[in-house]
Structure formats: structure tokens, C-alpha cells
């Protein structure tokens, strides 16, 4: 099962498609802001919602960047 098919234990339900896309888009914002030049960020954030594979790539990259930043801060680097 892909990472984005999230199960909510409190309600015993899966997220809807729109909720998954919104969550992935929020996770992808970190990567988009680091990778894409400033003039094209808004368009990229809007357009990656149309391509699920690209959205997954940016979301995975965003999660990795967030984890790296948090770990770096925890170590005081």
C-alpha cells in the first residue's frame, strides 16, 4: 500500500482522495520552496496536484528535508 493511503485509527477510515492530495501538497511545499525558483513556485504548487507521481516525489523529498532539518537542529548543527 502506498505511503499516502493513510488509515486513521481514531475513526477507522481511510483519507479521501482530496484529503490525500491536500496532505501530499502540504508535504511537498518544503521541497518546492527549496528546488523551484521563486517566480515559478505558485504555478508549480498548483500544477503538481495534477500529476500524482510528481506530487509523490515532491512530498517524499519534502518529508526527507523536514526530517533532515529536525535532526540537524536536534544535534545542534
N, C-alpha and C positions, 0 to 999 in steps of 0.2 A: 504494500500500500504506500503511495507517495507520501512524503512528509506533510504536504499541505492538506491531506484529508484528515483533519483533526477531530478527535472524539472528545466531547465534553462529558466528563463523568458525572457532573452535578445534575445534568438534565438527561443523560443517556441518549444524546443525539449527536449527529454529525453536523458540522457547519454547512450552511447552504453555499451554493456556488458563488454568489455575490459576496458573502462574508469571507470566503477563502480568498477571492481576488482582492478584496479590500485589505485583508491581513497581509497578503503577499506584497501588495503595493506599498504598505507602510514599512515592511521589512526591506524592500528594495530601495526606498528613498535614500538610505545611507550610502549605498553603492552608487546610485545615480549622482548624488551630490559630489562624490569623490572622483567619479570617472568621466562624466559628461561635462562639457564646457558650459559655463553659466548661461549663455544665451539659448541653449537648447534643452535645459533641464525640464522646464514646464512641459514642452512638447514630448520629451522622452517619457516623463512620468505618465502622461496621458496615453501615449501610444503603446507602452509596454503592457497595458491592460488587454490589448487586442491579441497579443501573441503569448500564449500560456508558457511556452518553452522559454522564451526570453524573460518573462516575468519570474519564472522559477530560478533562472540563472542569476538574475539581479538580486532576488530575495536571498538565495544561498550566499551570494557574495556579501550582501548587507549583513546577514547574521554572522558571517565569519569576521567581518570588520568590527562589528559590535563586540563580539567575544574577545577579539584581539585587543581592542581598546580597553575593555574592562579588565582583562588580565594584566595588561601593561600598567594600568593605574593601581591595581592591587599590589603589584610588585614594586611600585614607586619608581617606575622608569620613565 
